[in-house]
Amino acid sequence: MIKRSCSNTIRDLFKKWPVVTLTGPRQSGKTTLCRSTFPDMPYVSLEDPDQRAYATEDPRGFITEYKDGAILDEFQRAPELPSYLQRLIDERAEPGQFILTGSQQFSVMANVSQSLAGRTSVLKLLPFDFSEVSNFLDLAAVDRLILTGFYPRIHDKGLNPTQAHAAYFETYIERDLRQLAAIRDLSLFQRFVRCCAARIGGLLNLNDLSSDVGVSHSTIREWISLLEASYILFLHRPWSTNTTKRLVKSHKVFFYDVGLASYLLGMEDESHVRSHPLRGNLFENVIVVEALKRRYNAGLPNNLFFYRDSNHVEIDLLIERGAAVELVEVKSASTPSSTFTKALNSFKSAFPDLDVKGAVVYNGETQRRTDWPFVNYKMFDSFFEA
C-alpha cells in the first residue's frame, strides 16, 4: 500500500479539529486513506442501502451508536446527518471525533458549511501525484503517463487504462450523474463531455459549446457545474488585477485526471498520444493539476491562475505567493528554446513593481538559461513549493 502524500496532513488536522471532511473524485483513494490512517476507528459506508436507511430514518439512533467517533463514507447520501452530528460534537468539545468523506464537492460543502461551520477542516484528495504514481510508472514515459492518468486503482491493479476509464465514465453517468441531476438525454450529455475534452487547455466558451452540442447556453452552464461538482472538470482561473482591464476573464478547461480526458479523446495507445494535436494541452493539464495536488495535499487552498492579455500573451500557470507571483510556462517539447521565455519576459515588463520569479517546465534537461531556469517536469515536485 502506497502512503499518500497527504497522510501526515490528515493526521495532523484530526489532532486539531473535531471533524475532518475529506472530499475528492470517486476512486481517488479516500476510503483507503482514511482506513489505513485511522485503522482503529469504526467505518460506515453510506453507500450501503441498509446503513443509509438507518442514518436517514433514525439519525439520532445512528449517531448514538457511533458516539465515540467513526469514519462516515459518502456522508452526503444522508444530508441531514451533519445537523445531528453538530450537537454531539459540541457536547464532547474535543478534536478527533469524526472523519467524513464525500465525492460530490458542492453537496458536501453545502452540508458542511450549513451544520459544521467552525467544527471541521476540509481536505481534498485527488488521484495520485508524481511521487505516488512513480511507484508504478516511470515518469519519463510522458505519453504513457498521459494515457494512463493517475487514478490509484488503475496502477495498483495493473488495469488496461482504456477499459478502466470506460468503466469509470459509464459508472459516473449511471450513478453519480443521476444523483446530481435528471439528464433526459444521456447520449447528448456524453457528447458534451467529449466536446469539453476536445477543448482541454483552451478558454471556456459557452456559446461555442452550446452550438456544437446542440443545447441551450443555460444548459451548458448547468452541465459545467455538474462536471465540477463530481470532480471531472477543473476550471483554471484567469489572473486579474485592479490596475488593468486588458486581461481575459474566461476560465481554461482542464480535467482533474488527464487519463480520463485522453480516453474521451479516443486515445487507446501511447502512439495516439504522441501524434495527437492536443498532446501539448494534455501535458499542460498534467502540470497544472500536479500543482493543484501539491496545494491540496498540504491542506492549502487553490492559489493557481493563468495569465492572458488582449495581445494573446499567455502564461500557463501563475502561483500567488502573498505579494509575489511565481510564473510557470509549460512546454511538452524536449529541446529548449529562447521563444519559451517570451511570455515570461513580457509579463515581467508589464508588471515591474511585482516580485516575479518562475521557470519553464518542459520535457528536457534541467538547466538555467537567461533569467529563467528550464526545469524537467519530473523535478516539478522538488523545485516548486506547495
C-alpha positions in Angstrom: 0.0 0.0 0.0 1.4 3.4 -1.0 1.5 6.1 1.6 -0.4 9.1 0.3 1.3 12.5 0.2 -1.5 14.0 2.4 -1.3 11.3 5.1 0.6 13.5 7.6 -1.8 16.4 6.8 -5.0 14.5 7.6 -3.4 13.0 10.7 -2.4 16.5 11.9 -5.8 18.0 11.2 -7.5 15.3 13.1 -5.5 16.2 16.2 -6.8 19.8 16.0 -10.4 19.6 14.7 -13.4 17.7 15.9 -14.2 16.7 12.3 -12.1 16.3 9.2 -14.1 16.3 5.9 -12.3 14.6 3.0 -13.6 15.2 -0.4 -12.4 14.3 -3.9 -13.3 12.2 -7.0 -14.6 8.7 -6.8 -11.7 6.2 -6.8 -9.1 8.8 -5.7 -8.4 6.7 -2.6 -10.4 8.5 0.1 -11.6 5.3 1.8 -8.2 3.6 1.7 -6.5 6.7 3.1 -8.9 7.0 6.0 -9.0 3.4 6.9 -5.2 3.0 6.7 -4.5 6.2 8.6 -7.1 5.5 11.3 -7.3 1.7 11.5 -9.0 1.6 14.9 -11.9 3.8 14.0 -15.3 2.3 13.1 -16.0 2.6 9.4 -19.5 3.1 7.9 -20.3 3.4 4.2 -23.5 5.3 3.5 -23.4 3.8 0.0 -24.7 0.7 1.8 -28.5 0.8 1.5 -29.1 -0.5 5.0 -26.7 1.9 6.6 -28.1 4.8 4.6 -31.6 3.9 5.6 -30.6 3.7 9.2 -28.8 7.1 9.1 -31.7 8.9 7.3 -34.7 7.3 9.1 -33.2 7.3 12.6 -30.3 9.7 12.6 -30.3 10.1 16.5 -30.1 6.3 16.9 -27.4 6.1 14.2 -25.3 8.9 15.9 -25.7 7.3 19.3 -24.3 4.1 18.0 -21.2 5.9 16.9 -21.0 8.5 19.6 -17.3 7.7 20.2 -16.5 8.7 16.6 -16.3 7.0 13.2 -15.4 7.3 9.6 -18.6 8.1 7.7 -18.0 7.4 4.0 -20.0 9.2 1.3 -21.9 11.1 4.0 -23.7 13.3 1.5 -26.0 10.4 0.9 -27.6 11.2 4.3 -27.8 15.0 4.0 -29.5 15.6 7.4 -26.8 13.7 9.3 -24.4 16.7 9.9 -27.2 18.6 11.8 -27.4 15.7 14.3 -23.6 15.4 14.4 -23.3 19.0 15.5 -24.8 18.6 18.9 -22.7 15.5 19.7 -19.5 17.3 18.5 -20.3 20.4 20.7 -21.1 18.3 23.8 -17.7 16.4 23.6 -15.8 19.6 22.6 -12.7 17.8 21.7 -10.7 17.2 18.5 -10.5 13.9 16.6 -14.2 12.8 16.6 -15.3 12.1 13.0 -13.9 11.7 9.5 -16.4 12.4 6.8 -15.8 11.6 3.1 -17.7 12.6 0.0 -17.3 12.6 -3.7 -19.7 15.4 -4.7 -18.0 18.6 -3.7 -20.8 21.1 -3.9 -23.3 19.0 -1.9 -20.6 18.0 0.5 -19.6 21.6 1.1 -23.2 22.8 1.4 -23.8 20.3 4.2 -20.6 21.1 5.9 -21.0 24.9 5.8 -24.6 24.7 7.0 -24.2 22.5 10.0 -20.5 22.1 10.8 -19.0 25.5 10.2 -16.2 26.1 12.5 -16.1 22.4 13.5 -14.4 20.8 10.5 -11.4 21.2 8.4 -11.7 20.3 4.8 -9.1 18.3 2.8 -9.3 17.5 -0.9 -7.8 14.3 -2.2 -7.2 14.0 -5.9 -5.7 10.9 -7.7 -2.0 10.1 -7.4 0.6 12.8 -7.6 4.0 12.4 -9.2 5.7 11.0 -6.1 2.9 8.4 -5.6 2.5 7.3 -9.2 6.3 6.9 -9.6 6.0 3.7 -7.6 4.2 2.1 -10.5 5.2 4.0 -13.6 8.4 5.7 -14.9 7.7 9.4 -15.0 10.0 9.7 -18.0 7.3 7.9 -20.1 5.3 11.0 -20.6 2.9 9.6 -23.3 2.2 6.6 -21.0 1.6 8.9 -18.2 -0.9 11.0 -20.2 -2.7 7.8 -21.5 -2.9 6.1 -18.1 -3.6 9.0 -15.9 -3.4 9.0 -12.1 -6.3 7.0 -10.6 -4.8 4.7 -8.0 -6.8 1.6 -8.9 -5.5 1.6 -12.5 -1.9 1.4 -11.3 -2.4 -0.7 -8.2 -4.4 -3.4 -10.1 -2.4 -3.1 -13.4 -5.6 -2.3 -15.3 -5.9 -1.5 -19.0 -6.4 2.3 -18.9 -8.8 2.4 -21.8 -11.1 -0.3 -20.3 -10.7 1.3 -16.8 -11.6 4.8 -17.9 -14.5 3.5 -20.0 -15.9 1.7 -16.9 -15.3 4.8 -14.7 -17.1 7.1 -17.2 -20.1 4.7 -17.5 -20.3 4.3 -13.8 -20.2 8.1 -13.4 -23.0 8.5 -15.9 -25.2 5.8 -14.4 -24.6 6.6 -10.7 -23.2 10.0 -9.8 -24.9 11.9 -12.5 -28.3 10.5 -11.7 -27.8 11.6 -8.0 -26.9 15.1 -9.1 -29.4 15.9 -11.8 -32.1 14.5 -14.1 -30.5 14.4 -17.5 -33.1 13.4 -20.1 -30.7 12.6 -22.9 -27.6 10.9 -21.5 -26.1 10.4 -25.0 -26.2 14.2 -25.5 -24.5 14.7 -22.2 -21.8 12.2 -23.1 -21.3 14.2 -26.3 -21.0 17.4 -24.2 -18.2 15.8 -22.0 -16.3 14.7 -25.1 -16.6 18.2 -26.5 -15.1 19.5 -23.2 -12.2 17.1 -23.6 -11.6 18.4 -27.2 -11.2 21.9 -25.6 -8.7 20.9 -23.0 -6.3 23.7 -22.2 -8.4 26.2 -24.1 -10.6 29.0 -23.0 -14.2 28.1 -21.9 -16.6 29.4 -24.5 -20.2 28.6 -23.5 -21.7 29.8 -26.8 -19.3 27.6 -28.8 -20.1 24.6 -26.7 -23.8 25.3 -27.0 -23.6 25.3 -30.8 -21.5 22.1 -31.0 -23.6 20.1 -28.6 -27.0 21.4 -29.6 -28.3 22.6 -26.3 -29.0 26.0 -24.7 -26.4 28.3 -23.2 -28.0 27.8 -19.8 -27.9 24.0 -20.1 -24.2 24.1 -20.9 -23.6 26.2 -17.8 -25.6 23.8 -15.7 -23.7 20.8 -17.1 -20.3 22.5 -16.5 -21.4 22.8 -12.8 -22.2 19.1 -12.7 -18.8 18.2 -14.0 -17.2 20.5 -11.5 -19.3 19.1 -8.7 -18.3 15.5 -9.4 -14.6 16.2 -9.9 -14.5 15.6 -13.6 -13.8 19.1 -14.9 -11.4 21.6 -13.4 -11.8 25.3 -14.4 -8.4 27.1 -14.3 -9.0 30.7 -13.2 -7.7 33.8 -15.0 -5.4 36.1 -13.0 -6.5 39.7 -12.8 -5.6 42.9 -11.1 -7.3 46.2 -10.3 -4.9 48.1 -12.5 -5.6 46.7 -15.9 -8.6 45.7 -18.0 -6.6 44.0 -20.7 -6.8 40.6 -19.2 -9.2 37.8 -20.3 -12.0 36.8 -17.9 -12.7 33.3 -19.2 -11.6 30.2 -17.4 -9.5 27.5 -19.1 -10.8 23.9 -19.3 -8.9 21.1 -17.7 -9.7 17.7 -16.3 -8.9 16.5 -12.8 -7.4 13.4 -14.4 -5.6 13.6 -17.8 -6.1 9.9 -18.4 -9.9 10.3 -18.5 -9.5 13.2 -20.9 -7.3 11.1 -23.1 -9.9 8.3 -23.1 -12.7 10.8 -24.0 -10.5 11.9 -26.9 -10.4 8.4 -28.3 -6.8 7.5 -27.3 -6.1 3.8 -26.7 -2.3 3.6 -27.2 0.8 5.7 -26.5 1.3 6.3 -30.2 -2.2 8.0 -30.2 -0.9 10.4 -27.6 2.4 11.0 -29.3 0.8 12.1 -32.6 -2.3 13.9 -31.2 -2.6 17.6 -31.9 -3.7 18.2 -28.3 -0.6 16.5 -26.8 0.8 19.8 -25.6 -2.5 20.7 -23.9 -2.7 17.4 -22.2 0.8 17.8 -20.9 -0.1 21.2 -19.6 -3.1 19.6 -17.9 -0.7 17.2 -16.1 1.5 20.1 -14.8 -1.4 22.4 -13.7 -3.2 19.6 -11.8 0.1 18.4 -10.3 0.5 21.9 -8.8 -3.1 21.8 -7.5 -2.4 18.4 -5.9 0.6 19.8 -4.0 -1.6 22.5 -2.6 -4.5 20.2 -1.6 -2.2 17.5 -0.2 -0.7 20.2 2.2 -4.2 21.2 3.2 -4.0 24.6 1.4 -6.5 26.3 -0.9 -6.1 26.7 -4.6 -3.8 29.7 -5.4 -3.3 28.9 -9.1 -4.2 31.0 -12.1 -3.2 31.5 -15.7 -2.4 34.8 -17.4 -3.6 36.0 -20.7 -3.9 39.6 -22.0 -5.6 41.1 -25.0 -2.4 40.7 -27.1 -2.6 36.9 -26.5 0.5 36.9 -24.2 -0.2 33.8 -22.1 1.4 32.1 -19.2 0.1 28.7 -18.3 0.5 28.8 -14.5 0.7 31.8 -12.2 1.0 31.0 -8.5 0.3 33.7 -6.0 2.7 33.9 -3.0 1.4 36.8 -1.0 2.7 40.0 -2.6 4.9 37.9 -5.1 4.0 35.7 -8.1 5.6 32.6 -9.5 5.2 32.0 -13.2 5.4 28.6 -14.9 5.4 28.3 -18.7 4.7 24.7 -19.7 6.1 23.1 -22.8 5.9 19.4 -23.9 9.0 19.8 -26.1 12.3 18.2 -25.1 14.5 20.9 -26.8 14.9 24.2 -25.0 14.2 27.4 -27.0 14.5 31.1 -26.2 11.0 31.5 -27.5 9.7 29.6 -24.4 10.6 32.6 -22.2 8.9 35.3 -24.3 5.7 35.4 -22.3 7.6 35.4 -19.0 9.7 38.4 -20.1 6.6 40.2 -21.3 4.8 39.7 -18.0 7.8 41.0 -16.0 8.0 44.1 -18.2 4.2 44.7 -17.8 4.3 44.4 -14.0 7.7 45.9 -13.0 6.5 46.5 -9.4 5.7 42.9 -8.7 8.1 40.4 -7.2 8.3 37.9 -10.0 10.1 34.6 -10.4 9.4 31.5 -12.3 10.6 28.9 -14.8 9.9 26.9 -17.9 8.7 23.4 -17.2 9.4 21.1 -20.1 10.4 17.6 -21.2 14.1 18.3 -21.4 17.2 18.6 -19.2 17.0 20.9 -16.2 19.3 23.9 -16.8 19.5 27.7 -16.4 19.0 29.8 -19.4 18.9 33.7 -19.2 16.8 34.8 -16.3 14.6 31.8 -16.2 15.5 28.2 -15.3 14.4 25.4 -17.5 13.1 22.6 -15.3 12.4 19.0 -16.3 8.8 18.2 -15.4 9.8 15.3 -13.3 11.6 17.8 -11.0 8.4 19.8 -10.5 7.7 18.3 -7.1 11.1 19.3 -5.6 11.5 22.6 -7.5 8.3 24.3 -6.6 6.8 24.7 -3.2 3.2 23.8 -2.4 
